[in-house]
Amino acid sequence: SRAPEQFHHSSWTIEDGAPPDIWAIAQTADGFLWLGTGGGLYRFDGIRFEEIRPRVGKLPSRNITALLATPDGDLWLGFYNGQIARLRDGTLTRFGAANDSVDRLIRGPDGTIWAAFWRGPRHLARFDGARWHWIPADRRIVPGKLGSVVAAQDGTIWATTD
């Protein structure tokens, strides 16, 4: 029950090395904060920002709009151009999807990765470990941009639309 003024607060600006245009933030189990920005992928250790480029593989775009850190240490990246990739131990693997602007990446309680998209004819996809499967419009998804998307403990995927 501490008051806010009893905590130490810090902020970082571009002058301090913070990247501009931050679209997504995720925290991995090792404590690092990962930032998806309009200018690439950055890692923050609490003191400094470091641009991260995969040792193997190439980012399909520097414009990263969604991030998801999973318990196994993987970092999933969604891009403005609709591509999706996974960063594992410095190796980037691309899994296609190319729809239009990845808005969110979420993980269900069973480990399934889901992707929600801003625009385009399809809005929600499920990853089976090898490729993406689009959820058909007749599966009670109201047409329109998906807003918040979350996975409930029972495996139900909840989504808001405009």
Secondary structure as UniProt FT lines:
FT   HELIX           4..6
FT   HELIX           14..16
FT   STRAND          22..27
FT   TURN            29..30
FT   STRAND          33..37
FT   TURN            38..39
FT   STRAND          40..44
FT   STRAND          49..52
FT   STRAND          64..69
FT   TURN            71..72
FT   STRAND          75..79
FT   TURN            80..81
FT   STRAND          84..88
FT   TURN            89..90
FT   STRAND          91..94
FT   STRAND          102..107
FT   TURN            109..110
FT   STRAND          113..117
FT   STRAND          124..127
FT   STRAND          132..134
FT   TURN            137..140
FT   STRAND          146..151
FT   TURN            153..154
FT   STRAND          157..161
//
